[in-house]
Amino acid sequence: MESYSLFNLPLQVNTSSTASTGTYDVTEETLGYFVQLDFETEIAGMPLRGDIGVRRFNTDQSTSGFVLTTPPLWTTVDHDYSDTLPSLNLALEPVEDVLLRASYSEGISRAGLSQLTPATSVTVNGTNRQVSGSNPFLEPTKAKSYDLGAEWYFGEGSMVALTLFKKEIESHIQSLNSSRVYTSLASELNLPIQAAVTACTNNGAALGGYGPNCNENIEWQYSVPTNGPGGDLDGYELSYQQPFAFLPGIFSNFGFIGAYTSVESDMDYLNTSGAVVATKPLIDLSDKTASATIYYEDDVFSGRVSVATRSGYLTTPVGRDGNAEEGTNKTVNVDASFGYQFNDHLKFSFEALNLTDEVDDQWVGSESEQRLSYYHSTGRQYYLGVQYKY
């Protein structure tokens, strides 16, 4: 049985915008080496090609940040990890212009640099009282990937393809969230009480400053990243592209590119005690995404109009403030871009982004009972460009 626990380190506390806020250093040195064998043969008269290989890497990581002392103390934490990652890729051509593909690989995704610092921040933003930690001992996310696909190249520049995929995610980085009385948290993490007082005084105007609604004796939100136990992800993707060369005249310069993806995932999520408390989809992953582009290209003018849609997705599977979960609602974006080649030297371009005036619409609660938590609109955006080459 695996166990998961938090870490206990000297911590940086951001008490003002002038006191070491966001100051950190992360250094990664990786030595990697691999061997790969490419091959090409036939099976029952059908061409078969592929490759098989393995990669080994060793990473030495050093992260540094300020510990709040007088004066602040620059602290460094060292960590290292290594792994061996095999891969296999096969492509079979049973008939001309049709390919069947199969692959297996193991891969990693490293944590973001800001997640690795030996630091914790104490902040008040609006009505939110937040203690946020980082974790210099985070391991990369690792997954085993299986893919099976079929591709039909039915004309020049034309293709239709179907890919089935599955990932066994052995571990993934998640944020542990809880509501804790600040004095209890300060005792556990060796945080100064003054950090909460200063944050409330300087940034707690929406809560009335330091007082009944913002002080060290009430609950604050606490979050810290850690490696969760992982889970499974599977789905399929259908893609299609075709230039309309078969149409007469100017219409032959048009074309289409489109894709549709469906994904299901079940990930285990932990509480601050390291116990699995929920099995839900992977965060920031929409179970349905689709895109479509109509384009036009000739020697002088080019243009494309694209629409992209994604279904709603979870952002926090174990919610804060007593909420079951948090997420973002569905989006539909339409963008357009055009170019005009005036001569060999001068080109004009125009871009129009977010023509649907889509917003960032986030919620808290549960899948059946959602309450608005964040609503942000960037509006439509237009860009005009001129490029000159000599």
C-alpha positions as CSV (number, residue, x, y, z in Angstrom):
1,M,0.0,0.0,0.0
2,E,1.3,3.4,-0.9
3,S,1.2,6.4,1.4
4,Y,1.2,10.1,0.7
5,S,2.3,12.8,3.0
6,L,3.1,16.5,2.9
7,F,6.6,17.9,3.6
8,N,8.0,20.1,6.3
9,L,10.5,22.7,5.2
10,P,11.7,26.2,6.0
11,L,9.3,28.4,4.1
12,Q,9.2,31.7,2.4
13,V,6.3,34.0,3.5
14,N,5.3,36.9,1.2
15,T,4.0,39.6,3.6
16,S,4.2,42.5,1.2
17,S,5.0,43.3,-2.4
18,T,8.5,44.4,-1.5
19,A,9.6,41.5,0.7
20,S,11.0,38.8,-1.6
21,T,7.7,38.1,-3.2
22,G,8.0,35.6,-6.1
23,T,11.8,35.6,-5.8
24,Y,13.1,32.1,-6.4
25,D,15.6,30.1,-8.4
26,V,15.2,26.6,-9.9
27,T,18.1,24.7,-11.6
28,E,17.6,21.4,-13.4
29,E,20.5,19.4,-14.8
30,T,19.5,16.4,-16.8
31,L,21.7,13.7,-18.4
32,G,19.9,11.6,-20.9
33,Y,20.9,8.8,-23.3
34,F,18.9,6.5,-25.6
35,V,19.2,3.8,-28.1
36,Q,16.8,3.3,-31.0
37,L,16.4,0.7,-33.7
38,D,14.6,1.6,-36.9
39,F,13.4,-1.2,-39.1
40,E,11.4,-1.8,-42.4
41,T,10.1,-5.1,-43.6
42,E,7.0,-6.9,-45.0
43,I,4.3,-9.1,-43.6
44,A,2.2,-11.1,-46.1
45,G,3.3,-8.6,-48.7
46,M,2.3,-5.6,-46.7
47,P,4.9,-3.0,-45.9
48,L,5.7,-2.7,-42.2
49,R,8.0,-0.1,-40.7
50,G,8.7,1.1,-37.2
51,D,11.2,1.8,-34.4
52,I,11.9,0.5,-30.9
53,G,13.9,2.3,-28.3
54,V,14.6,3.2,-24.7
55,R,15.7,6.4,-23.0
56,R,17.4,6.7,-19.6
57,F,17.7,10.0,-17.8
58,N,18.9,11.4,-14.5
59,T,17.9,14.8,-13.2
60,D,19.5,16.8,-10.4
61,Q,17.3,19.6,-9.2
62,S,18.1,22.5,-6.9
63,T,15.5,25.0,-5.8
64,S,16.0,28.2,-3.8
65,G,13.9,30.8,-2.1
66,F,13.7,33.1,0.9
67,V,12.9,32.0,4.4
68,L,11.3,34.8,6.4
69,T,13.9,35.7,9.0
70,T,15.5,39.0,9.9
71,P,17.1,39.5,7.5
72,P,15.4,37.0,5.0
73,L,17.5,33.8,4.6
74,W,18.1,32.4,1.1
75,T,17.5,28.6,1.4
76,T,18.3,25.8,-1.1
77,V,16.7,22.4,-1.3
78,D,18.2,19.6,-3.5
79,H,16.3,16.8,-5.1
80,D,17.0,14.2,-7.8
81,Y,15.1,11.6,-9.7
82,S,15.7,9.2,-12.7
83,D,13.7,6.8,-14.9
84,T,13.9,4.5,-17.9
85,L,11.3,5.2,-20.7
86,P,10.8,2.6,-23.4
87,S,8.9,3.2,-26.7
88,L,7.6,1.2,-29.7
89,N,6.0,2.5,-32.9
90,L,4.6,0.4,-35.8
91,A,3.1,1.4,-39.1
92,L,1.5,-1.1,-41.4
93,E,0.2,-0.3,-45.0
94,P,-2.4,-3.0,-45.8
95,V,-3.4,-1.3,-49.0
96,E,-2.0,1.8,-50.9
97,D,-2.7,5.1,-49.1
98,V,-4.0,3.4,-45.9
99,L,-1.9,3.2,-42.8
100,L,-2.5,1.3,-39.6
101,R,-0.5,2.6,-36.6
102,A,0.2,1.2,-33.2
103,S,2.4,2.5,-30.4
104,Y,3.4,2.1,-26.8
105,S,5.5,4.6,-24.8
106,E,6.3,5.7,-21.3
107,G,6.7,9.4,-20.7
108,I,7.0,12.1,-18.1
109,S,5.8,15.7,-17.6
110,R,7.8,17.8,-15.2
111,A,6.2,20.1,-12.6
112,G,6.0,23.8,-13.3
113,L,9.0,25.8,-11.9
114,S,6.8,27.9,-9.6
115,Q,5.5,24.7,-8.0
116,L,9.0,23.6,-7.0
117,T,10.1,26.5,-4.8
118,P,10.7,26.0,-1.1
119,A,8.2,28.7,-0.3
120,T,4.8,29.5,1.1
121,S,2.8,32.8,0.5
122,V,0.3,34.4,2.9
123,T,-2.1,36.6,0.9
124,V,-5.5,38.3,1.0
125,N,-7.2,38.9,-2.4
126,G,-10.6,40.4,-2.2
127,T,-12.5,38.3,0.3
128,N,-10.2,35.3,0.0
129,R,-7.7,34.5,2.7
130,Q,-5.1,32.2,1.3
131,V,-2.0,30.3,2.4
132,S,-0.4,28.7,-0.6
133,G,2.6,26.4,-0.5
134,S,5.0,24.9,-3.0
135,N,6.9,21.6,-3.0
136,P,10.5,21.1,-4.1
137,F,10.1,17.3,-3.8
138,L,7.5,17.0,-6.5
139,E,8.1,14.1,-8.9
140,P,7.2,14.3,-12.6
141,T,3.8,13.1,-13.8
142,K,4.4,9.7,-15.4
143,A,2.2,7.8,-17.8
144,K,2.1,4.7,-20.0
145,S,0.5,5.5,-23.4
146,Y,-1.2,3.1,-25.8
147,D,-2.3,4.3,-29.3
148,L,-4.0,2.5,-32.2
149,G,-4.9,4.4,-35.3
150,A,-6.0,4.2,-38.9
151,E,-5.3,6.8,-41.6
152,W,-6.6,7.1,-45.2
153,Y,-4.8,9.5,-47.6
154,F,-7.5,9.7,-50.2
155,G,-6.1,12.6,-52.2
156,E,-3.3,15.1,-52.3
157,G,-3.3,17.0,-49.0
158,S,-6.4,15.0,-47.9
159,M,-6.7,12.7,-45.0
160,V,-9.2,11.1,-42.7
161,A,-8.0,9.4,-39.5
162,L,-9.3,7.7,-36.4
163,T,-7.1,7.2,-33.3
164,L,-7.9,5.3,-30.1
165,F,-5.8,6.0,-27.1
166,K,-5.3,5.0,-23.5
167,K,-3.1,6.3,-20.8
168,E,-2.2,4.7,-17.5
169,I,-1.2,7.7,-15.3
170,E,0.9,6.3,-12.5
171,S,1.1,9.7,-10.7
172,H,-0.1,13.2,-11.2
173,I,0.4,16.5,-9.5
174,Q,-2.6,17.8,-7.7
175,S,-3.3,20.6,-5.3
176,L,-4.4,19.7,-1.7
177,N,-7.0,22.1,-0.4
178,S,-8.3,22.6,3.1
179,S,-9.7,25.2,5.4
180,R,-7.5,25.7,8.5
181,V,-7.4,28.2,11.4
182,Y,-4.3,30.2,10.7
183,T,-2.8,29.8,14.2
184,S,-3.0,26.0,13.8
185,L,-1.4,26.2,10.3
186,A,1.3,28.6,11.6
187,S,2.3,26.2,14.3
188,E,2.5,23.3,11.9
189,L,4.5,25.1,9.2
190,N,6.4,27.5,11.4
191,L,4.7,30.6,9.9
192,P,4.8,33.9,11.8
193,I,1.5,35.3,13.1
194,Q,2.5,38.7,11.8
195,A,2.3,37.4,8.2
196,A,-1.5,37.1,8.6
197,V,-1.8,40.5,10.4
198,T,0.2,42.2,7.7
199,A,-1.8,40.6,4.8
200,C,-5.1,41.6,6.4
201,T,-3.9,45.1,7.1
202,N,-2.4,45.8,3.7
203,N,-4.8,43.9,1.4
204,G,-7.9,43.1,3.3
205,A,-10.0,46.2,2.5
206,A,-12.9,44.0,1.2
207,L,-13.0,42.3,4.6
208,G,-12.7,45.5,6.6
209,G,-8.9,45.2,7.1
210,Y,-7.5,43.4,10.2
211,G,-10.5,42.6,12.3
212,P,-13.3,40.1,12.8
213,N,-13.3,39.0,9.2
214,C,-9.6,38.8,8.7
215,N,-7.3,37.7,11.5
216,E,-5.1,34.8,12.6
217,N,-7.8,33.2,14.7
218,I,-10.3,32.3,11.8
219,E,-10.1,29.8,9.0
220,W,-7.9,30.5,5.9
221,Q,-7.7,28.4,2.7
222,Y,-4.6,26.3,2.5
223,S,-3.3,24.7,-0.7
224,V,-0.1,22.8,-1.6
225,P,0.8,20.7,-4.6
226,T,1.7,17.0,-4.1
227,N,1.9,13.8,-6.2
228,G,-1.4,12.0,-6.3
229,P,-1.8,8.3,-7.1
230,G,-3.0,8.7,-10.7
231,G,-5.6,6.9,-12.7
232,D,-6.7,5.9,-16.2
233,L,-7.6,8.0,-19.3
234,D,-9.0,6.7,-22.6
235,G,-10.7,8.1,-25.6
236,Y,-10.6,8.6,-29.4
237,E,-9.9,11.3,-31.9
238,L,-11.4,11.7,-35.4
239,S,-9.7,14.1,-37.8
240,Y,-10.4,15.2,-41.4
241,Q,-8.7,17.5,-43.8
242,Q,-9.2,18.2,-47.5
243,P,-8.4,21.0,-50.0
244,F,-11.4,21.5,-52.4
245,A,-9.2,21.2,-55.5
246,F,-12.1,19.3,-57.2
247,L,-14.2,22.4,-57.3
248,P,-14.2,24.8,-60.3
249,G,-12.5,28.2,-60.5
250,I,-11.8,30.2,-57.4
251,F,-13.6,27.6,-55.1
252,S,-10.7,25.2,-55.7
253,N,-8.6,27.4,-53.4
254,F,-10.8,26.6,-50.4
255,G,-10.2,23.8,-47.9
256,F,-11.3,22.3,-44.6
257,I,-9.6,21.0,-41.5
258,G,-11.6,19.5,-38.6
259,A,-11.1,17.3,-35.5
260,Y,-13.3,15.8,-32.7
261,T,-11.9,14.3,-29.5
262,S,-13.8,12.4,-26.8
263,V,-12.0,11.5,-23.5
264,E,-13.0,9.8,-20.3
265,S,-10.7,9.8,-17.2
266,D,-10.9,8.5,-13.6
267,M,-8.3,10.0,-11.3
268,D,-7.9,9.4,-7.6
269,Y,-7.6,12.6,-5.5
270,L,-6.3,13.0,-2.0
271,N,-7.2,15.0,1.1
272,T,-4.6,16.6,3.3
273,S,-4.2,13.4,5.3
274,G,-3.1,11.5,2.2
275,A,-6.3,9.4,1.9
276,V,-8.2,9.0,-1.4
277,V,-11.4,11.0,-1.0
278,A,-12.7,11.3,-4.6
279,T,-12.4,9.6,-8.0
280,K,-13.1,12.2,-10.7
281,P,-12.0,13.4,-14.2
282,L,-8.5,14.8,-14.7
283,I,-8.4,18.5,-13.9
284,D,-8.5,21.0,-16.8
285,L,-9.5,18.2,-19.2
286,S,-12.7,18.6,-21.3
287,D,-14.4,15.3,-22.1
288,K,-15.5,16.7,-25.5
289,T,-13.5,19.0,-27.8
290,A,-14.0,19.9,-31.4
291,S,-12.5,22.3,-34.0
292,A,-13.2,23.2,-37.6
293,T,-11.4,25.6,-40.0
294,I,-12.4,26.8,-43.5
295,Y,-9.4,28.3,-45.3
296,Y,-8.6,30.0,-48.6
297,E,-5.2,30.3,-50.2
298,D,-3.8,31.6,-53.5
299,D,-0.7,33.4,-54.5
300,V,-1.9,36.8,-53.2
301,F,-4.6,36.3,-50.6
302,S,-5.1,33.9,-47.7
303,G,-7.7,33.6,-45.0
304,R,-9.2,31.2,-42.5
305,V,-12.1,31.2,-40.1
306,S,-11.9,28.7,-37.2
307,V,-14.3,27.6,-34.5
308,A,-13.2,25.7,-31.4
309,T,-15.4,24.3,-28.7
310,R,-14.7,22.5,-25.4
311,S,-17.0,21.1,-22.8
312,G,-16.9,22.1,-19.2
313,Y,-14.1,20.8,-17.0
314,L,-13.0,20.5,-13.4
315,T,-10.4,22.8,-12.0
316,T,-10.5,21.8,-8.4
317,P,-11.9,18.2,-7.8
318,V,-11.9,18.6,-4.0
319,G,-13.5,22.0,-3.5
320,R,-12.7,24.7,-1.0
321,D,-14.9,26.4,1.6
322,G,-17.0,23.2,1.9
323,N,-17.8,22.9,-1.8
324,A,-17.7,19.5,-3.4
325,E,-15.8,20.7,-6.5
326,E,-15.0,23.7,-8.7
327,G,-15.0,24.0,-12.5
328,T,-15.3,26.0,-15.7
329,N,-18.2,26.0,-18.1
330,K,-18.3,25.2,-21.8
331,T,-16.7,27.6,-24.3
332,V,-17.1,28.3,-28.0
333,N,-14.5,30.5,-29.7
334,V,-14.5,31.8,-33.3
335,D,-11.3,33.4,-34.7
336,A,-10.4,34.7,-38.1
337,S,-7.2,35.7,-39.9
338,F,-6.4,37.1,-43.3
339,G,-3.3,38.0,-45.3
340,Y,-2.7,40.0,-48.4
341,Q,0.7,39.7,-50.3
342,F,0.9,43.2,-51.9
343,N,4.2,42.4,-53.6
344,D,7.4,40.5,-53.0
345,H,8.3,42.9,-50.2
346,L,5.1,44.0,-48.5
347,K,2.4,41.9,-46.8
348,F,-0.6,43.0,-44.8
349,S,-2.3,40.8,-42.1
350,F,-5.5,41.1,-40.1
351,E,-6.6,39.0,-37.1
352,A,-9.9,38.9,-35.3
353,L,-10.0,36.8,-32.1
354,N,-12.8,35.7,-29.8
355,L,-15.5,36.9,-32.2
356,T,-18.2,35.2,-30.1
357,D,-17.1,37.3,-27.1
358,E,-16.6,34.2,-25.0
359,V,-16.1,34.6,-21.3
360,D,-14.2,32.7,-18.6
361,D,-17.2,31.4,-16.6
362,Q,-16.2,29.5,-13.5
363,W,-18.3,27.9,-10.8
364,V,-18.2,26.2,-7.4
365,G,-20.6,23.7,-5.8
366,S,-21.3,20.4,-7.5
367,E,-22.1,19.1,-11.0
368,S,-25.8,19.3,-10.2
369,E,-25.7,22.6,-8.3
370,Q,-23.3,25.2,-9.6
371,R,-22.8,28.7,-8.2
372,L,-21.0,31.4,-10.1
373,S,-17.5,32.1,-8.6
374,Y,-15.7,34.0,-11.4
375,Y,-16.8,35.7,-14.6
376,H,-14.2,37.4,-16.8
377,S,-14.6,38.8,-20.2
378,T,-11.6,39.9,-22.4
379,G,-13.9,41.0,-25.3
380,R,-13.2,40.7,-29.0
381,Q,-9.7,41.5,-30.1
382,Y,-8.5,42.8,-33.5
383,Y,-4.9,43.1,-34.8
384,L,-3.6,44.7,-38.0
385,G,-0.1,44.0,-39.1
386,V,2.3,45.1,-41.8
387,Q,5.4,43.1,-42.8
388,Y,8.1,44.4,-45.1
389,K,11.1,42.4,-46.4
390,Y,13.9,43.8,-48.4
